[in-house]
């Protein structure tokens, strides 16, 4: 017989955004009666999240520090005419570790796994099995709203975690190897040396379409590994994904598409970097914001998260403009030149860019000098004529 579950706060969606909120609240408000509702049997899905040290403010690092499985003090990039090492921290989190930490930190009753949600409102969640959660507040973090309401390009990828029979000699992550043939837009390979005999390799594209040929990208990962001379013992893990790269759109319509008057987090709130599609920095900021909130009622949470997401969207118009130039002014096979030029800039500027905190001087510097796309096409793209 259907039952009603009462609690202080219900978080719908056990991905990165929802989990970080739950962990932050468990630390800051241990007496809070919360529920983390997830349709699958594990927290975090099948993902690897990586971020630069500058992506997370010093005062918010307590939220992600226990989750970090790998860290490096520098990383590399490589382009046909330029290669560079950046002496900046870089970190990775595996979903298996997120699942482990959430299970350890949250009370058993707080985790509601394998519970499909039919609907979520400001104070109630309806489950597919007929049960209902009545809460003082609800946060919906289930994934994106209606992406058709946004003007998007796509970053798509397949990543493979290779166990090697012999050690490799790469001490640092290769965040962007664009010396590979340019296919389907801007292509690069991403490598993370998890151990002396373990290498994660991801084939990534800035593409005009979200269609993902997993078999083709899987083969290109294998070909890249073979070309490097790495001897594969087995593939320990694989993931694939498609992330939105925002050029524009109607933020308010997108917000409402995910549920009117309901608090949101993560992709459902439109909280992702317009150029990279990455959501971890914003997920950390959202978790910190909610952990410090005085009122966790449904209306107050909606006002808080909507205001934060709306301000963030408005501040990032510069990135959406650059994305428009990347996708609509540059020929697909020449897009790498934009990134090649970008990676010649000051490392601190690059760090602020990925953190979504570019200063006015940063923006001027990015636009200064000879543009890597024809000026007329860039202007036309911004005006919507290309």
ZASEBA-374968 format. One record per residue: residue in three letters; x, y, z of N, C-alpha, C in turn. Coordinates in steps of 0.02 Angstrom, whole numbers, plus 50000, padded with zeros to 5 digits. Atoms other than C-alpha are relative to their C-alpha. Example, Ala and Ser with C-alpha at 12.3 -4.5 7.8 and 13.67 -1.06 7.14 Angstrom:
BEGIN
ALA,50045,49941,50000,50615,49775,50390,50045,50060,50000
SER,49958,49941,49997,50684,49947,50357,49961,50055,50037
This chain:
BEGIN
UNK,50043,49940,50000,50000,50000,50000,50044,50062,50000
UNK,49959,49939,50004,50069,50173,49954,50006,50034,50068
UNK,49988,49966,49936,50145,50269,50097,50026,50071,49987
UNK,49975,49932,50003,50194,50449,50133,50061,50005,50046
UNK,49937,49991,49964,50372,50490,50187,50007,50074,50015
UNK,49992,49931,49979,50396,50651,50284,50073,50014,50016
UNK,49930,49981,49986,50563,50742,50292,50007,50076,49994
UNK,49986,49928,50006,50643,50914,50298,50015,50020,49927
UNK,49978,49982,50067,50720,50910,50124,50006,49937,49958
UNK,49992,50055,50048,50708,50796,49972,50041,50025,49941
UNK,49958,49984,50058,50844,50801,49839,49987,49945,49948
UNK,50019,50048,50052,50788,50718,49678,50057,49996,49949
UNK,49945,50009,50046,50932,50647,49577,50065,49991,50038
UNK,49938,50014,49964,51088,50564,49646,50061,50004,49956
UNK,49940,49986,50040,51209,50630,49516,50047,50045,50039
UNK,49950,49958,49967,51351,50750,49552,49968,50057,50039
UNK,50028,49941,49968,51246,50904,49591,49960,49982,50062
UNK,50040,50019,49943,51121,50818,49704,50041,49971,50057
UNK,49958,50032,49949,51254,50717,49794,50042,50051,50038
UNK,49960,49950,49966,51363,50868,49831,49958,50041,50049
UNK,50044,49964,49955,51215,50960,49906,49987,49958,50063
UNK,50014,50045,49943,51174,50809,50015,50061,49995,50046
UNK,49939,50006,49959,51355,50792,50073,50013,50065,50038
UNK,49988,49936,49967,51371,50978,50111,49952,50011,50058
UNK,50050,49993,49946,51210,50978,50213,50013,49951,50056
UNK,49985,50049,49947,51259,50819,50305,50057,50024,50044
UNK,49944,49974,49962,51419,50906,50358,49979,50062,50041
UNK,50018,49937,49968,51344,51076,50400,49940,49994,50046
UNK,50062,50007,49962,51175,51019,50467,49986,49927,50014
UNK,50008,50072,49989,51191,50843,50535,49932,49979,50026
UNK,50066,50017,49974,51019,50851,50616,49945,50004,49948
UNK,50050,49991,50052,50930,50887,50451,49976,49932,49975
UNK,50029,50062,50025,50812,50748,50397,49990,50007,49924
UNK,50004,49993,50072,50845,50734,50211,49994,49932,49966
UNK,50004,50059,50042,50813,50608,50072,50034,50016,49934
UNK,49969,49995,50065,50921,50583,49918,49970,49944,49957
UNK,50040,50048,50039,50813,50498,49786,50034,49989,49933
UNK,49965,50017,50061,50897,50407,49642,49967,49940,49966
UNK,50035,50053,50036,50819,50299,49506,50042,49936,49993
UNK,49957,50058,50008,50970,50185,49488,50021,49972,50068
UNK,49979,50032,49938,51054,50074,49616,50064,50028,50028
UNK,49938,49971,49974,51208,50183,49639,50001,50075,49990
UNK,49993,49927,50002,51258,50363,49665,50052,50019,49947
UNK,49950,49972,50046,51345,50461,49527,50003,49968,49932
UNK,50000,50031,50066,51312,50344,49381,50067,49970,49983
UNK,49938,50027,50026,51461,50295,49275,50041,50058,49971
UNK,49969,49938,50023,51565,50453,49266,50069,50012,50031
UNK,49936,49974,49974,51735,50532,49288,49995,50076,49993
UNK,50001,49927,50001,51739,50716,49336,50071,50025,50015
UNK,49934,49970,49989,51899,50818,49321,49993,50075,50003
UNK,50005,49928,49994,51933,50997,49366,50068,50030,50015
UNK,49940,49963,49985,52069,51128,49378,49997,50027,50071
UNK,49998,49975,49932,52125,51191,49548,49961,50065,50007
UNK,50033,49935,49996,52058,51365,49509,49924,49995,49992
UNK,50072,50007,50010,51884,51295,49472,49961,50003,50066
UNK,50033,50003,49935,51844,51277,49658,50032,50049,50047
UNK,49974,49950,49953,51863,51422,49779,50028,49966,50062
UNK,49967,50029,49942,51975,51390,49929,49950,49984,50056
UNK,50047,50009,49944,51830,51410,50051,49949,49944,49986
UNK,50047,50053,50017,51729,51276,49958,50034,49932,49990
UNK,49965,50062,50015,51863,51142,49942,49981,49943,50047
UNK,50020,50052,49954,51800,51048,50094,49945,49956,49971
UNK,50054,50039,50029,51653,50991,49988,50026,49944,49955
UNK,49975,50050,50048,51757,50900,49857,50062,49963,50023
UNK,49937,50031,49980,51918,50859,49949,49995,49925,50015
UNK,50003,50072,49984,51859,50689,50016,49987,49957,49938
UNK,50020,50038,50060,51803,50638,49840,50057,49990,49951
UNK,49946,50001,50050,51966,50667,49747,50039,49935,50004
UNK,49961,50061,50002,52048,50507,49691,50069,50008,49970
UNK,49937,49989,50036,52188,50578,49584,50014,50075,49997
UNK,49981,49930,50005,52285,50740,49582,50070,50008,49970
UNK,49935,49985,50031,52429,50816,49483,50016,50074,50010
UNK,49979,49931,49990,52528,50976,49500,50011,50038,49935
UNK,49991,49968,50065,52539,51011,49313,49963,49960,49947
UNK,50031,50036,50056,52459,50966,49147,50027,50028,49935
UNK,49974,49981,50066,52502,50976,48961,49943,50012,49951
UNK,50042,49993,50059,52419,51035,48801,50046,49996,49939
UNK,49960,50006,50061,52478,51004,48622,49957,50015,49939
UNK,50033,49981,50062,52429,51080,48455,50051,49992,49943
UNK,49952,50008,50055,52506,51067,48281,50059,50049,50003
UNK,49946,49951,50000,52607,51227,48307,50019,50024,50070
UNK,49989,49974,49932,52613,51242,48496,49988,49945,50051
UNK,50008,50046,49944,52639,51134,48651,50022,50036,50063
UNK,49986,49962,49940,52644,51191,48831,49983,49958,50062
UNK,50013,50029,49935,52652,51131,49011,49978,50055,50048
UNK,50026,49952,49951,52548,51222,49142,50012,49973,50070
UNK,49987,50020,49931,52606,51216,49322,49941,50019,50044
UNK,50062,49987,49963,52431,51212,49394,49970,49934,50019
UNK,50029,50061,49975,52338,51083,49496,49942,49975,49957
UNK,50054,50032,50038,52220,50961,49411,49979,49937,50038
UNK,50025,50053,49958,52108,50833,49496,49945,49960,49965
UNK,50053,50043,50028,51991,50688,49456,49962,49965,50056
UNK,50046,50034,49955,51842,50610,49545,49966,49944,49961
UNK,50036,50056,50030,51773,50438,49501,49933,49990,50034
UNK,50067,50008,49972,51588,50402,49524,49998,49946,50053
UNK,49999,50053,49949,51629,50244,49622,50019,50028,50068
UNK,49980,49969,49937,51715,50351,49754,49945,50045,50027
UNK,50056,49958,49979,51570,50474,49757,49947,49956,50033
UNK,50049,50047,49972,51452,50327,49787,50021,49977,50070
UNK,49973,50024,49936,51564,50262,49927,49994,50053,50055
UNK,50000,49946,49950,51576,50431,50016,49928,50017,50020
UNK,50070,49983,49984,51389,50468,50003,49970,49947,50046
UNK,50027,50054,49958,51346,50298,50077,50029,50003,50071
UNK,49968,49996,49934,51469,50326,50219,49977,50061,50040
UNK,50015,49938,49965,51417,50505,50260,49926,50010,50016
UNK,50072,49990,49990,51227,50496,50245,49971,49943,50040
UNK,50035,50054,49965,51114,50399,50364,49966,49953,49950
UNK,50029,50049,50045,51044,50241,50288,49932,50020,49973
UNK,50067,49981,50022,50867,50308,50282,49999,50058,49951
UNK,49998,49942,50045,50924,50461,50186,50007,49979,49927
UNK,49989,50023,50069,50969,50357,50032,49939,49961,49976
UNK,50057,50035,50030,50820,50307,49925,50020,49982,49929
UNK,49975,50023,50064,50897,50208,49783,49948,49956,49966
UNK,50047,50038,50043,50804,50122,49640,49928,50024,50011
UNK,50066,49970,49992,50659,50241,49666,49989,50051,49945
UNK,50014,49957,50057,50594,50316,49505,49950,50054,50019
UNK,50042,49943,49984,50516,50488,49518,49956,50017,49940
UNK,50047,49979,50052,50361,50533,49419,49994,50076,49996
UNK,50008,49927,49999,50347,50715,49473,50030,50028,50064
UNK,49972,49965,49942,50430,50839,49589,49974,50072,50000
UNK,50023,49932,49991,50358,51001,49656,50038,50033,50056
UNK,49963,49963,49948,50414,51132,49783,50002,49965,50067
UNK,50003,50032,49934,50361,51024,49931,49982,49926,49998
UNK,50020,50070,50005,50319,50851,49865,50033,49965,49941
UNK,49972,50042,50053,50390,50708,49762,49955,49939,49994
UNK,50042,50058,50012,50282,50574,49682,50043,49946,49968
UNK,49960,50056,50023,50365,50405,49657,49959,49953,49957
UNK,50034,50044,50048,50324,50278,49522,49964,49943,50035
UNK,50032,50056,49965,50279,50145,49651,49939,50021,50040
UNK,50059,49975,49964,50141,50256,49722,50016,50036,50064
UNK,49982,49964,49940,50236,50319,49873,50009,50075,49986
UNK,49996,49927,50007,50246,50505,49905,50046,50027,50055
UNK,49958,49966,49951,50375,50614,49992,49972,50069,50012
UNK,50022,49933,49980,50310,50765,50086,50059,50032,50036
UNK,49941,49967,49972,50453,50885,50124,49987,50075,50008
UNK,50004,49927,49994,50474,51063,50183,50028,50034,49937
UNK,49971,49974,50062,50579,51089,50027,50024,49943,49956
UNK,49978,50050,50050,50625,50995,49867,50049,50034,49952
UNK,49952,49977,50050,50775,51016,49752,50002,49948,49945
UNK,49999,50047,50057,50765,50938,49578,50067,50005,49965
UNK,49934,50003,50031,50936,50885,49512,50005,49939,49954
UNK,50003,50062,50038,50884,50748,49391,50036,50002,49933
UNK,49970,49997,50066,50973,50810,49235,49970,50058,49961
UNK,50021,49940,50037,50940,50935,49095,49925,50006,49990
UNK,50068,49986,50020,50776,51018,49056,49995,49992,49925
UNK,50011,50004,50073,50718,51048,48877,50057,50037,49965
UNK,49942,49969,50033,50883,51079,48785,49983,50032,49934
UNK,50021,49968,50062,50787,51126,48628,49988,50075,50008
UNK,50011,49929,49987,50757,51294,48711,50065,50040,50000
UNK,49935,49968,50002,50943,51332,48702,50032,49990,49932
UNK,49962,50004,50063,51054,51366,48551,50067,49967,50017
UNK,49946,50040,49975,51185,51231,48569,50045,49971,49946
UNK,49954,50046,50031,51340,51151,48499,50009,49943,50049
UNK,49994,50059,49957,51401,50990,48576,50073,49980,50010
UNK,49937,50033,49986,51553,50916,48661,49983,49927,50015
UNK,50017,50070,49992,51544,50728,48643,50064,49959,50004
UNK,49938,50036,49985,51666,50594,48696,49986,49926,50016
UNK,49996,50068,49973,51708,50413,48730,50067,49995,50035
UNK,49939,50009,49962,51835,50376,48865,50010,49928,50020
UNK,49984,50069,49982,51924,50212,48900,50058,49999,50050
UNK,49950,50006,49948,52024,50166,49054,50040,49936,49987
UNK,49958,50056,50021,52168,50055,48998,50046,49977,50056
UNK,49949,50032,49958,52262,49935,49111,50055,49976,49953
UNK,49943,50015,50045,52435,49918,49033,50044,49945,50029
UNK,49955,50054,49978,52554,49772,49039,50070,50027,50016
UNK,49936,49968,49986,52703,49891,49043,49987,50073,50018
UNK,50010,49931,49978,52725,50062,49121,50009,50049,49942
UNK,49993,49945,50048,52703,50220,49018,50049,50050,50030
UNK,49952,49950,49975,52815,50373,49035,49970,50070,49999
UNK,50034,49935,49999,52685,50513,49044,49983,50018,50072
UNK,50012,49985,49929,52691,50593,49218,49941,50047,50012
UNK,50051,49949,49991,52558,50726,49186,49939,49986,49954
UNK,50057,50004,50045,52382,50734,49113,50013,50038,49935
UNK,50003,49964,50063,52369,50781,48930,49927,50023,49992
UNK,50068,49975,49999,52216,50891,48943,49972,50010,49930
UNK,50023,49988,50069,52209,50928,48757,50056,49985,49951
UNK,49954,50016,50054,52306,50840,48619,49963,50008,49934
UNK,50034,49983,50063,52245,50923,48460,50045,49988,49940
UNK,49957,50017,50058,52386,50855,48351,49970,49942,49960
UNK,50034,50055,50034,52267,50714,48301,49962,50027,49940
UNK,50040,49977,50057,52171,50722,48134,49934,50031,50023
UNK,50061,49964,49982,52026,50844,48143,49941,49968,49964
UNK,50058,50036,50025,51863,50748,48122,49938,50025,50035
UNK,50065,49983,49970,51682,50801,48151,50005,50062,50045
UNK,49991,49940,49960,51726,50976,48210,50069,50003,50030
UNK,49936,49996,49965,51864,51012,48334,50010,49936,50040
UNK,49987,50063,49966,51941,50848,48393,50065,50005,50041
UNK,49939,50007,49961,52066,50816,48532,49995,49936,50042
UNK,49997,50058,49956,52122,50672,48641,50023,50023,50069
UNK,49990,49981,49930,52126,50683,48831,50026,49939,50037
UNK,49969,50057,49967,52239,50572,48937,50014,50015,50073
UNK,49987,49994,49928,52249,50545,49125,50041,49940,50023
UNK,49959,50055,49975,52392,50440,49197,49981,49983,50073
UNK,50023,50017,49933,52304,50360,49346,50052,49961,50039
UNK,49947,50038,49967,52452,50246,49383,50052,49984,49947
UNK,49947,50015,50047,52613,50185,49303,49977,49953,49945
UNK,50025,50046,50051,52517,50049,49213,49925,50009,49989
UNK,50071,49984,50011,52349,50135,49198,49994,50068,49967
UNK,50008,49938,50037,52298,50268,49072,49928,50006,49976
UNK,50068,49985,50025,52127,50345,49041,50008,50043,49938
UNK,49995,49965,50064,52109,50402,48860,49930,50015,49974
UNK,50066,49978,50023,51961,50502,48795,50006,50035,49933
UNK,50004,49969,50066,51922,50548,48614,49941,50048,50001
UNK,50049,49947,49988,51828,50714,48616,49991,50045,49939
UNK,50017,49959,50059,51741,50824,48486,49957,50059,50020
UNK,50046,49943,49998,51668,50999,48480,49964,49997,49933
UNK,50035,50018,50061,51535,50952,48354,49934,50038,49993
UNK,50064,49967,50013,51382,51029,48272,49941,49955,50017
UNK,50056,50045,49988,51278,50874,48310,50014,49958,50063
UNK,49991,50040,49940,51249,50770,48468,50007,49925,49987
UNK,49997,50071,50015,51253,50603,48377,50070,49973,50017
UNK,49938,50029,49975,51385,50490,48453,50009,49929,49972
UNK,49983,50066,50027,51461,50344,48358,50051,49968,50048
UNK,49957,50026,49946,51529,50250,48509,50052,49952,49972
UNK,49952,50048,50028,51610,50112,48406,50058,50035,49965
UNK,49947,49964,50036,51706,50235,48298,50047,50035,50048
UNK,49958,49966,49952,51768,50336,48446,50039,49951,50043
UNK,49965,50053,49963,51812,50179,48541,50062,49976,49960
UNK,49944,50022,50042,51920,50124,48394,50054,50053,49996
UNK,49950,49947,50002,52005,50294,48386,50039,50005,50065
UNK,49963,50004,49937,52049,50280,48570,50052,49944,49996
UNK,49954,50057,50006,52126,50110,48535,50057,50016,49953
UNK,49948,49982,50048,52220,50178,48385,50050,50049,50030
UNK,49956,49952,49967,52289,50322,48487,50047,49965,50049
UNK,49960,50038,49952,52349,50203,48623,50053,49959,49963
UNK,49953,50040,50038,52430,50091,48493,50056,50043,49972
UNK,49950,49954,50029,52517,50239,48411,50050,50024,50053
UNK,49955,49979,49946,52590,50288,48580,50044,49942,50024
UNK,49960,50058,49980,52661,50113,48600,49982,49971,50067
UNK,50022,50026,49936,52563,50075,48758,49971,49930,49990
UNK,50021,50070,50006,52535,49888,48782,49939,49988,50045
UNK,50063,50007,49962,52355,49855,48834,49990,49929,50025
UNK,50017,50064,49970,52314,49716,48953,49925,49989,49998
UNK,50074,50003,50003,52128,49755,48965,49973,50071,50006
UNK,50036,49937,49990,52002,49897,48964,49960,49992,50064
UNK,50031,50007,49934,51949,49920,49144,49934,50036,50006
UNK,50059,49958,49992,51814,50049,49118,49989,50040,49936
UNK,50015,49958,50058,51726,50147,48982,49941,50044,50016
UNK,50057,49955,49994,51611,50297,48978,49992,50040,49936
UNK,50014,49959,50058,51529,50401,48844,49951,50054,50021
UNK,50046,49946,49983,51436,50565,48848,49996,50054,49948
UNK,50011,49942,50043,51370,50718,48758,49981,50059,50044
UNK,50011,49941,49958,51381,50888,48842,49980,50060,49957
UNK,50020,49941,50038,51295,51049,48785,50053,50055,50004
UNK,49958,49940,50003,51399,51199,48730,49954,50056,49978
UNK,50054,49951,50010,51288,51352,48743,50023,50061,49961
UNK,49990,49938,50039,51282,51491,48614,49946,50052,50016
UNK,50055,49954,49984,51118,51567,48673,49939,49960,50021
UNK,50062,50033,49982,50938,51529,48713,49961,50039,50052
UNK,50046,49968,49953,50795,51574,48829,50008,49967,50069
UNK,49986,50029,49935,50853,51544,49007,49936,49987,50039
UNK,50060,50007,49959,50684,51574,49089,49956,49942,49974
UNK,50039,50055,50027,50595,51454,48971,50033,49933,50017
UNK,49964,50061,49983,50730,51325,49001,49989,49983,50074
UNK,50010,50012,49929,50713,51345,49190,49930,49971,50012
UNK,50068,50023,49989,50525,51323,49184,49987,49931,49970
UNK,50010,50066,50030,50540,51171,49071,50018,49944,50048
UNK,49981,50050,49950,50619,51080,49218,49955,49998,50061
UNK,50046,49998,49944,50474,51120,49333,49992,50070,50028
UNK,50012,49931,49978,50395,51287,49376,49998,50004,50076
UNK,50000,49985,49928,50426,51356,49551,50035,49946,50042
UNK,49964,50051,49963,50533,51206,49599,50075,50015,49998
UNK,49928,49988,49997,50712,51229,49658,50037,49948,49958
UNK,49962,50045,50044,50842,51154,49541,50074,50008,50011
UNK,49927,49999,49996,51026,51112,49534,50029,49963,49940
UNK,49965,50036,50053,51153,51052,49408,49975,50020,49930
UNK,50020,49987,50069,51110,51037,49224,49927,50022,49995
UNK,50071,49981,50001,50925,51054,49263,49991,50075,50013
UNK,50002,49928,49986,50961,51230,49325,50037,50041,49948
UNK,49959,49965,50050,51066,51273,49172,50068,50018,50027
UNK,49936,49983,49968,51220,51274,49284,50055,49955,49972
UNK,49942,50033,50031,51359,51218,49169,50038,50053,49962
UNK,49959,49951,50035,51504,51310,49089,49979,50000,49926
UNK,50024,49998,50069,51444,51371,48918,50049,49971,49949
UNK,49951,50022,50050,51607,51325,48830,50021,49927,50009
UNK,49977,50068,49987,51657,51161,48913,49944,49951,50012
UNK,50055,50043,49981,51488,51094,48965,50009,49970,50070
UNK,49987,50030,49935,51566,51048,49134,49957,50033,50054
UNK,50046,49975,49949,51453,51064,49285,50029,49997,50070
UNK,49974,50009,49932,51567,51022,49433,50011,50066,50037
UNK,49990,49938,49962,51621,51200,49479,49935,50031,50024
UNK,50065,49972,49980,51441,51261,49480,49965,49956,50051
UNK,50030,50045,49951,51385,51106,49575,50029,50012,50069
UNK,49969,49986,49936,51510,51145,49711,49974,50066,50028
UNK,50025,49935,49977,51454,51327,49720,49928,49995,50024
UNK,50069,50009,49980,51272,51274,49728,49995,49966,50068
UNK,50000,50036,49936,51307,51152,49869,50020,50045,50057
UNK,49977,49953,49948,51401,51285,49967,49945,50051,50016
UNK,50053,49951,49992,51260,51410,49939,49942,49972,50042
UNK,50057,50030,49965,51124,51291,49999,50019,49981,50072
UNK,49978,50019,49933,51227,51231,50148,49999,50059,50048
UNK,50000,49940,49958,51235,51410,50212,49932,50035,50003
UNK,50065,49967,50003,51052,51452,50175,49964,49993,50067
UNK,50037,50002,49937,50944,51495,50325,49932,49968,49993
UNK,50068,50025,50011,50779,51442,50248,50002,49947,49945
UNK,50000,50054,50048,50763,51273,50161,49930,49979,49980
UNK,50068,50014,50023,50578,51284,50124,49998,50002,49923
UNK,50006,50003,50072,50519,51253,49946,50003,50068,49966
UNK,49997,49934,50033,50484,51436,49899,50067,50034,50008
UNK,49935,49968,49988,50646,51498,49979,50055,49967,49958
UNK,49951,50035,50040,50749,51364,49892,49993,50017,49926
UNK,50010,49980,50070,50670,51408,49725,50028,50069,49987
UNK,49974,49932,50009,50709,51591,49748,50076,50000,50001
UNK,49928,50003,49994,50887,51549,49800,50033,49971,49937
UNK,49967,50034,50056,50930,51427,49660,49984,50034,49933
UNK,50017,49965,50062,50836,51521,49524,50040,50064,49993
UNK,49961,49939,50001,50921,51683,49570,50073,49987,49984
UNK,49930,50017,50013,51093,51601,49572,50010,49979,49928
UNK,49993,50023,50068,51066,51514,49406,49990,50056,49949
UNK,50014,49944,50046,50994,51669,49322,50059,50048,49998
UNK,49942,49955,49999,51139,51779,49379,50060,49968,49965
UNK,49944,50035,50032,51264,51648,49323,49992,50001,49925
UNK,50013,50000,50072,51183,51635,49152,50014,50069,49970
UNK,49991,49932,50027,51184,51824,49128,50074,50019,49999
UNK,49929,49982,49997,51367,51841,49180,50041,49964,49946
UNK,49961,50041,50046,51421,51712,49051,49984,50013,49926
UNK,50013,49983,50070,51365,51800,48893,50063,50002,49958
UNK,49937,49997,50036,51547,51823,48845,50019,49931,49973
UNK,49983,50068,50021,51575,51635,48839,49954,49976,49944
UNK,50047,50020,50053,51418,51609,48735,50017,50034,49934
UNK,49978,49966,50060,51481,51739,48613,50060,49965,49968
UNK,49942,50036,50026,51647,51648,48596,49979,49933,49970
UNK,50024,50064,50026,51554,51483,48571,49967,50010,49932
UNK,50032,49985,50065,51453,51563,48431,50053,50008,49946
UNK,49946,49992,50048,51614,51614,48345,50033,49933,49984
UNK,49969,50065,50010,51686,51440,48371,49959,49956,49953
UNK,50043,50046,50037,51537,51348,48297,49974,50029,49934
UNK,50033,49972,50059,51469,51471,48169,50046,50042,49956
UNK,49954,49960,50042,51619,51572,48109,50060,49960,49977
UNK,49940,50040,50018,51760,51443,48107,49979,49938,49963
UNK,50011,50062,50035,51764,51302,47982,50017,49942,50047
UNK,49989,50054,49952,51753,51136,48077,50072,49976,50004
UNK,49932,50025,50000,51926,51079,48024,50051,50051,50023
UNK,49954,49946,49978,52002,51247,48077,49986,50024,50071
UNK,50018,49977,49932,51922,51263,48249,50057,49994,50049
UNK,49944,50009,49953,52079,51200,48333,50043,50062,50006
UNK,49958,49940,49998,52165,51364,48288,49977,50048,50055
UNK,50026,49957,49947,52051,51457,48410,50028,49978,50067
UNK,49974,50026,49937,52103,51344,48553,50076,50005,50003
UNK,49927,49994,50002,52285,51345,48498,50022,50070,50020
UNK,49984,49931,49982,52287,51534,48510,49984,50013,50074
UNK,50021,49990,49931,52193,51531,48676,50053,49973,50049
UNK,49953,50031,49955,52322,51415,48755,50070,50031,49998
UNK,49939,49960,49997,52461,51540,48720,49994,50057,50051
UNK,50012,49944,49954,52384,51662,48845,50025,49985,50070
UNK,49976,50006,49932,52428,51691,49027,49964,49943,50037
UNK,50031,50056,49965,52397,51535,49134,49946,50020,50049
UNK,50051,49977,49953,52301,51636,49263,49936,50018,49965
UNK,50059,49984,50040,52184,51700,49129,49964,49936,49980
UNK,50030,50065,50019,52156,51521,49069,49964,49968,50059
UNK,50032,50028,49941,52119,51466,49246,49934,50034,50016
UNK,50062,49964,49986,51990,51603,49271,49947,49985,49947
UNK,50047,50016,50054,51912,51561,49102,49963,49935,50016
UNK,50032,50064,49986,51880,51379,49149,49959,50002,50063
UNK,50040,49992,49939,51816,51432,49319,49938,50042,49988
UNK,50057,49957,50015,51691,51546,49232,50003,50066,50035
UNK,49992,49938,49962,51764,51699,49318,50047,50048,49965
UNK,49957,49955,50039,51849,51796,49179,49987,50072,50020
UNK,50006,49928,49986,51884,51978,49220,49990,50038,49935
UNK,50008,49958,50060,51851,52122,49101,50065,50003,49961
UNK,49935,49999,50033,52037,52130,49064,50013,49934,49965
UNK,49994,50065,50032,52035,51943,49027,49963,49999,49933
UNK,50041,50001,50060,51896,51967,48901,50031,50042,49945
UNK,49967,49957,50049,51987,52109,48816,50060,49964,49971
UNK,49940,50035,50024,52145,52004,48806,49982,49943,49953
UNK,50021,50055,50044,52053,51855,48730,49982,50026,49930
UNK,50023,49972,50063,51983,51968,48594,50053,50043,49965
UNK,49948,49957,50028,52144,52066,48564,50044,49961,49952
UNK,49954,50030,50047,52258,52031,48417,49963,49973,49939
UNK,50029,50027,50061,52230,51946,48251,49955,49941,50017
UNK,50046,50054,49982,52075,51836,48267,50016,49937,49959
UNK,49987,50063,50035,52092,51651,48220,49946,49982,49950
UNK,50051,50008,50051,51934,51666,48114,49993,50067,49964
UNK,50010,49937,50034,51894,51797,47981,49955,50047,50039
UNK,50038,49953,49959,51832,51954,48068,49928,50008,49975
UNK,50067,49991,50028,51684,51974,47949,49955,49941,50018
UNK,50040,50058,49982,51626,51796,47983,49984,49999,50075
UNK,50013,49997,49928,51645,51820,48170,49944,50048,50017
UNK,50053,49951,49987,51539,51976,48170,49933,49976,49975
UNK,50061,50026,50028,51410,51896,48057,49970,49944,50043
UNK,50024,50054,49957,51401,51743,48171,49966,50026,50062
UNK,50028,49971,49940,51370,51850,48324,49932,50032,49985
UNK,50064,49969,50019,51233,51943,48232,49949,49950,49973
UNK,50047,50051,50022,51154,51778,48181,49991,49994,49926
UNK,50006,50001,50072,51189,51792,47995,50040,49943,49967
UNK,49963,50057,50029,51296,51637,47973,49964,49936,50018
